[in-house]
Amino acid sequence: MNRYFLQQLTTLFVGLLLFTLHSCGLKYVAPPTNEDLENTRRTAIEESYSQTFISRNKQYKPLTYGELIVVKPNSYRRLDSLYTRKYALAQIGSSDEELEQRIEVQKMNVLNDTNPIIYVENHWYELQNDSTSEFVIDEIRLTKENKIISVEQLNYFEVTKEWRVWARKYMIEDYFVSFYAAASDQEIDFYTAYKEMASTMEGREKQFFIDHTLKIMQLANKNTTLSAEILLKKLTEQALSTANPGINLSGFTYTVERIMQVQDGLDDFLYYKVSVLSATMEVPLVFKYDYYLRVVQ
């Protein structure tokens, strides 16, 4: 049998095989990508949450997610470690027969391991009713089949409906001073500082601080700046107007100082001092604010 005949026979066989598979409706299906798996997992979370909160007369609105954490049993981690060594050897054109044998043994250990892989998602969401919104961060643990195992609440605060927009921005760290495709470095620094402070508080103290944070965000938006000097001037004007309704603020001048103290050879910030003067005043009014622009008594 000559080579040409064999080539023709092989081509015919492959063609018949492909035709048969096509006729039977069989076709190659690509495995899901990591993005597909992520979308499926998060859709499962949102469907579960939506059903849960409908029964409580609360409208559930997903906001965002943190970085996925995969918790693997020890057998899986050992196999990952062995494969890491295998790939490192492959990069230098080497191999290890003993390593290959250990990988095969560890594969069997994985197959026999009844401990599941756990997927941990941190989920930011809003629960809305007519007058208020609750903002929550949950740590959700799921199986590979997207069954929720447990939920732990990591953060919570509540706002009235007029503060919803600002609370959403605070939660997802969106721009708020002026329009950008994403938050500026200055806005990210603001979120970092204020959220770190909020994390040290609990209960009503924490709620008051977040309320204050949202008001500073709104004030920064109105004046298109995060300049402490400008915001302190505006806060002082508000304080004067609240104490003296109808007061004419046009004749006042404002001086903003950072009051420091030297400790261990370093300058430590104490507070902002805002001095207010007018032509009819001999002694300035003095207002004090802390680093977060809260009034200091």
TAZICOR-V6222 format. One record per residue. N is the residue number from 1. RES is the residue in one small letter. NEAR is the number of other ideal C-beta (glycine too) atoms within 10 Angstrom. Layout:
N,RES,NEAR ; N,RES,NEAR
This chain:
1,m,6 ; 2,n,7 ; 3,r,7 ; 4,y,8 ; 5,f,9 ; 6,l,10 ; 7,q,10 ; 8,q,11 ; 9,l,11 ; 10,t,10 ; 11,t,10 ; 12,l,10 ; 13,f,10 ; 14,v,10 ; 15,g,10 ; 16,l,10 ; 17,l,10 ; 18,l,10 ; 19,f,10 ; 20,t,10 ; 21,l,12 ; 22,h,10 ; 23,s,8 ; 24,c,8 ; 25,g,6 ; 26,l,9 ; 27,k,7 ; 28,y,5 ; 29,v,6 ; 30,a,6 ; 31,p,6 ; 32,p,11 ; 33,t,9 ; 34,n,8 ; 35,e,8 ; 36,d,11 ; 37,l,15 ; 38,e,15 ; 39,n,12 ; 40,t,11 ; 41,r,19 ; 42,r,18 ; 43,t,12 ; 44,a,15 ; 45,i,20 ; 46,e,15 ; 47,e,11 ; 48,s,17 ; 49,y,21 ; 50,s,14 ; 51,q,10 ; 52,t,13 ; 53,f,17 ; 54,i,11 ; 55,s,7 ; 56,r,9 ; 57,n,8 ; 58,k,15 ; 59,q,13 ; 60,y,18 ; 61,k,17 ; 62,p,15 ; 63,l,16 ; 64,t,14 ; 65,y,16 ; 66,g,13 ; 67,e,7 ; 68,l,14 ; 69,i,12 ; 70,v,10 ; 71,v,13 ; 72,k,16 ; 73,p,16 ; 74,n,10 ; 75,s,17 ; 76,y,17 ; 77,r,11 ; 78,r,16 ; 79,l,20 ; 80,d,12 ; 81,s,11 ; 82,l,19 ; 83,y,13 ; 84,t,10 ; 85,r,13 ; 86,k,17 ; 87,y,9 ; 88,a,10 ; 89,l,13 ; 90,a,10 ; 91,q,8 ; 92,i,7 ; 93,g,6 ; 94,s,9 ; 95,s,10 ; 96,d,13 ; 97,e,7 ; 98,e,7 ; 99,l,13 ; 100,e,12 ; 101,q,10 ; 102,r,16 ; 103,i,16 ; 104,e,9 ; 105,v,11 ; 106,q,18 ; 107,k,13 ; 108,m,10 ; 109,n,14 ; 110,v,14 ; 111,l,8 ; 112,n,8 ; 113,d,15 ; 114,t,5 ; 115,n,11 ; 116,p,15 ; 117,i,13 ; 118,i,16 ; 119,y,19 ; 120,v,17 ; 121,e,19 ; 122,n,17 ; 123,h,20 ; 124,w,19 ; 125,y,21 ; 126,e,19 ; 127,l,18 ; 128,q,16 ; 129,n,12 ; 130,d,7 ; 131,s,8 ; 132,t,13 ; 133,s,20 ; 134,e,16 ; 135,f,22 ; 136,v,19 ; 137,i,18 ; 138,d,18 ; 139,e,16 ; 140,i,20 ; 141,r,16 ; 142,l,22 ; 143,t,12 ; 144,k,12 ; 145,e,8 ; 146,n,16 ; 147,k,11 ; 148,i,15 ; 149,i,12 ; 150,s,11 ; 151,v,15 ; 152,e,11 ; 153,q,9 ; 154,l,13 ; 155,n,17 ; 156,y,13 ; 157,f,20 ; 158,e,15 ; 159,v,21 ; 160,t,11 ; 161,k,12 ; 162,e,10 ; 163,w,19 ; 164,r,17 ; 165,v,16 ; 166,w,21 ; 167,a,23 ; 168,r,18 ; 169,k,19 ; 170,y,23 ; 171,m,19 ; 172,i,12 ; 173,e,17 ; 174,d,17 ; 175,y,15 ; 176,f,23 ; 177,v,18 ; 178,s,11 ; 179,f,7 ; 180,y,11 ; 181,a,5 ; 182,a,9 ; 183,a,18 ; 184,s,14 ; 185,d,7 ; 186,q,12 ; 187,e,21 ; 188,i,13 ; 189,d,12 ; 190,f,22 ; 191,y,19 ; 192,t,11 ; 193,a,13 ; 194,y,21 ; 195,k,14 ; 196,e,9 ; 197,m,16 ; 198,a,20 ; 199,s,11 ; 200,t,9 ; 201,m,13 ; 202,e,9 ; 203,g,7 ; 204,r,8 ; 205,e,11 ; 206,k,17 ; 207,q,16 ; 208,f,12 ; 209,f,18 ; 210,i,24 ; 211,d,16 ; 212,h,16 ; 213,t,24 ; 214,l,22 ; 215,k,15 ; 216,i,19 ; 217,m,23 ; 218,q,16 ; 219,l,17 ; 220,a,21 ; 221,n,17 ; 222,k,11 ; 223,n,14 ; 224,t,11 ; 225,t,16 ; 226,l,19 ; 227,s,13 ; 228,a,14 ; 229,e,14 ; 230,i,16 ; 231,l,20 ; 232,l,18 ; 233,k,19 ; 234,k,16 ; 235,l,20 ; 236,t,23 ; 237,e,15 ; 238,q,13 ; 239,a,16 ; 240,l,15 ; 241,s,12 ; 242,t,9 ; 243,a,9 ; 244,n,10 ; 245,p,6 ; 246,g,5 ; 247,i,13 ; 248,n,8 ; 249,l,14 ; 250,s,6 ; 251,g,11 ; 252,f,18 ; 253,t,12 ; 254,y,19 ; 255,t,13 ; 256,v,18 ; 257,e,11 ; 258,r,13 ; 259,i,10 ; 260,m,12 ; 261,q,9 ; 262,v,8 ; 263,q,8 ; 264,d,5 ; 265,g,5 ; 266,l,8 ; 267,d,10 ; 268,d,9 ; 269,f,11 ; 270,l,14 ; 271,y,17 ; 272,y,22 ; 273,k,17 ; 274,v,21 ; 275,s,15 ; 276,v,19 ; 277,l,15 ; 278,s,13 ; 279,a,7 ; 280,t,6 ; 281,m,12 ; 282,e,5 ; 283,v,7 ; 284,p,16 ; 285,l,16 ; 286,v,11 ; 287,f,20 ; 288,k,14 ; 289,y,20 ; 290,d,13 ; 291,y,14 ; 292,y,14 ; 293,l,18 ; 294,r,15 ; 295,v,13 ; 296,v,11 ; 297,q,3
